[in-house]
């Protein structure tokens, strides 16, 4: 039985067909040249990570453990992404989790890349991890790609052009009762974050929502909000590469993304809260108390 687009989604190809004449080639209308470059880089790095994921099971039983192997997998994926992006857009700057900042001659454009978001999941063979690539123009994220090679889910967003999952248009969920909502969060781990602050926030929100989830990859949490799988999400102490692409994804799917407590840019502050307009507003009220 053939299924149509899920609730809250619309086929990108159908959208293109309605807006343009049937004589035009739909396959060449799907994405911009920039998005195609990003997708190619993400998929190539994804193939590398998927091969490495297959080795994790064997490494789990070694005395040394798989940590060093994962570090190499992370760096290898970032280098693949960097090579592809630099070849296509040689002047752009590049900020990566592993390699740091690489200056470009074009000061107005910068790639922001997490080659393996969800490293701890990957380390344990949990298939919830992603490559996240964002493109920033003069401080504004204009394009984003998030790719989970474990299940071949590819999220794409371009400023003003919508967000998509494997060619299906995304919309944030429309729930307006917090007690019906499932909300994701981050959990500060050993040596990082304010554990007591998080416990206070979690307790306050837990009393108001249908369920809390912690998946372990910020980029995919944001993508899940964009896809309507989650109603909201908040987390503190993130890096720009964790959220650059995902923030755009949520906004292009009709959602709201802000810093938790200030008017500042989450890319700078590292604190993020999002959802549809109502859910975002309610979460902000709770968190700012």
C-alpha positions in Angstrom: 0.0 0.0 0.0 1.4 3.4 -1.0 1.3 6.0 1.7 0.9 9.7 1.0 2.8 12.5 2.8 2.4 12.3 6.6 0.4 14.8 8.5 2.1 18.2 8.5 4.1 17.4 5.4 3.7 18.2 1.8 5.6 16.8 -1.2 8.2 19.2 -2.4 7.8 17.8 -5.9 4.1 18.5 -5.8 4.7 22.0 -4.6 7.1 22.6 -7.5 4.6 21.1 -9.9 1.8 23.4 -8.8 4.0 26.5 -8.9 5.6 25.9 -12.3 4.7 24.7 -15.8 4.8 21.0 -16.5 7.5 21.6 -19.1 10.0 22.4 -16.5 12.4 19.7 -15.2 11.3 19.0 -11.6 14.4 17.1 -10.7 16.6 20.1 -11.4 14.3 22.4 -9.4 14.5 20.7 -6.0 17.4 22.4 -4.4 19.8 25.2 -5.0 23.4 24.6 -6.0 24.5 25.5 -2.5 22.2 22.9 -1.0 23.4 20.3 -3.5 27.0 20.9 -2.4 26.0 20.5 1.2 24.0 17.3 0.6 26.9 15.7 -1.3 29.3 16.5 1.5 27.0 15.2 4.2 26.3 12.0 2.3 29.9 11.3 1.6 30.8 11.8 5.2 27.8 9.7 6.2 29.1 6.8 4.3 32.3 7.0 6.2 30.5 7.1 9.5 28.2 4.3 8.6 31.2 2.1 7.9 32.8 3.1 11.2 29.6 2.4 13.1 29.8 -1.2 11.9 33.2 -1.5 13.7 31.9 -0.2 17.0 30.3 -3.5 18.0 33.7 -5.2 17.7 35.5 -2.5 19.5 33.2 -2.5 22.5 34.9 -5.7 23.8 38.5 -4.4 23.5 40.3 -3.5 26.6 41.2 0.0 25.2 37.6 0.6 24.2 36.4 2.4 21.1 36.9 6.0 22.2 40.1 6.6 20.2 38.5 5.0 17.1 35.5 7.3 17.4 37.7 10.3 17.7 39.4 9.3 14.4 36.0 8.7 12.8 34.9 12.2 13.8 38.0 13.8 12.4 37.8 11.8 9.2 34.2 12.8 8.6 35.0 16.5 9.2 37.9 16.4 6.7 35.6 14.8 4.1 33.0 17.6 4.6 35.7 20.3 4.5 37.2 19.0 1.3 33.9 18.9 -0.5 32.8 22.3 0.7 36.2 24.0 0.1 36.3 22.5 -3.5 32.9 23.9 -4.3 33.2 27.2 -2.4 36.9 27.8 -2.0 36.6 31.3 -0.5 34.2 30.5 2.4 35.3 30.3 6.0 34.9 27.1 7.9 34.2 26.4 11.6 34.3 22.7 12.6 34.0 21.0 16.0 37.3 19.1 15.4 39.4 21.4 13.3 38.4 24.8 14.7 38.2 27.9 12.5 39.7 28.1 9.1 39.7 31.6 7.6 38.5 32.2 4.1 38.9 35.0 1.7 35.2 35.5 1.6 34.5 37.1 5.0 30.7 37.2 4.5 30.2 33.4 4.3 31.1 30.7 6.8 30.3 27.0 7.0 29.5 25.8 10.6 29.9 22.0 10.8 29.5 19.2 13.3 30.8 16.1 11.6 29.4 13.8 14.3 26.7 15.2 16.5 25.7 12.5 19.0 29.2 11.2 19.6 28.3 9.3 22.8 25.4 7.6 20.9 27.8 6.7 18.1 30.3 5.4 20.7 27.7 2.9 22.0 26.3 1.9 18.6 23.1 3.9 19.1 21.9 5.0 15.6 20.9 8.5 16.7 23.6 10.8 15.4 24.1 13.1 12.5 26.3 15.3 10.3 25.2 18.9 10.7 26.2 21.6 8.1 25.0 25.2 8.4 25.9 28.1 6.1 26.1 31.6 7.7 26.0 34.8 5.6 26.9 37.9 7.5 25.7 36.4 10.8 22.5 34.8 9.5 22.1 31.1 8.8 20.8 30.8 5.3 21.1 27.1 4.6 21.2 23.9 6.6 21.6 20.2 6.1 21.3 17.5 8.8 21.9 13.9 7.8 21.6 10.7 9.9 23.3 8.0 7.8 22.1 5.3 10.1 18.5 5.6 8.8 19.2 7.7 5.7 17.1 10.7 6.9 18.1 13.9 5.2 16.8 17.2 6.5 17.2 20.3 4.4 16.4 24.0 4.9 17.1 27.1 3.0 16.1 30.6 4.2 12.7 31.6 2.8 12.3 28.3 1.0 11.0 25.9 3.7 12.3 22.8 5.4 12.2 19.3 4.1 12.8 15.7 5.2 13.6 13.4 2.2 11.6 15.8 -0.1 8.6 16.0 2.2 7.8 19.5 3.4 8.0 20.0 7.1 5.7 21.8 9.5 6.0 22.1 13.3 3.3 20.4 15.3 0.2 22.4 16.0 -0.6 21.4 19.6 -1.7 24.2 21.9 -2.1 22.3 25.1 1.2 21.8 26.9 -0.2 18.7 28.7 -0.5 17.0 25.3 3.1 17.8 24.2 6.3 15.8 24.1 9.3 17.9 24.8 13.0 17.1 24.4 15.8 18.4 26.5 19.6 18.1 27.0 21.1 16.4 30.1 24.2 17.9 31.5 26.7 15.2 31.9 29.7 14.7 34.2 32.0 17.7 34.2 29.7 19.9 32.2 26.8 22.2 32.8 24.8 23.2 35.9 23.2 20.0 37.1 21.1 21.7 39.8 19.7 24.3 37.4 18.7 21.6 35.0 17.0 19.6 37.7 14.9 22.6 38.6 14.0 23.2 35.0 13.2 19.6 34.4 11.0 19.4 37.4 9.0 22.5 36.4 8.4 21.3 32.9 7.9 17.7 33.8 4.8 18.7 35.8 3.3 20.4 32.7 3.9 18.1 29.7 2.9 14.7 28.4 6.4 13.5 28.3 10.1 14.4 28.3 12.7 12.9 26.0 16.5 13.0 25.8 17.9 11.7 22.5 21.5 12.9 22.7 22.0 14.8 19.4 20.9 18.5 19.4 20.8 18.8 15.7 18.3 15.9 15.4 16.3 17.2 18.4 15.8 20.5 16.4 15.0 18.5 13.2 12.4 16.5 15.1 10.7 19.7 16.2 10.7 20.9 12.6 9.2 17.6 11.6 6.4 17.7 14.2 7.8 14.6 16.0 8.6 16.7 19.0 6.5 19.7 20.2 9.4 21.5 21.8 13.0 21.4 22.9 15.4 23.2 25.2 19.0 22.9 26.1 21.9 24.9 27.5 25.6 25.2 26.9 25.6 24.2 23.2 28.1 25.2 20.5 27.2 26.9 17.2 27.9 23.7 15.2 25.3 21.8 17.3 22.4 24.1 16.4 23.2 26.3 13.3 21.4 24.0 10.8 18.7 22.9 13.2 17.6 26.4 14.1 17.0 27.3 10.5 15.1 24.0 10.1 12.7 24.9 12.9 12.1 28.4 11.6 11.6 27.3 8.0 9.0 24.8 9.3 7.0 27.6 11.0 8.5 27.3 14.5 10.1 29.8 16.8 13.7 29.5 18.1 15.2 31.9 20.7 17.7 32.0 23.5 16.2 30.8 26.8 16.5 33.9 29.0 17.7 36.8 26.8 17.1 38.4 23.4 20.5 37.1 22.3 21.3 34.8 19.4 21.4 31.1 20.5 24.4 30.7 18.1 26.3 33.1 20.4 24.8 32.3 23.8 24.6 28.5 23.4 21.2 28.3 25.0 18.2 27.3 22.9 14.4 26.8 23.3 12.0 26.1 20.4 8.6 24.9 19.4 5.5 26.3 17.7 4.6 29.8 18.7 2.4 28.7 21.6 4.7 25.9 23.0 7.8 28.1 22.7 6.0 30.8 24.6 4.9 28.5 27.4 8.4 26.9 27.7 10.0 30.3 27.9 7.6 31.4 30.7 8.5 28.3 32.7 12.2 28.4 32.1 12.5 32.1 32.9 10.9 31.7 36.3 
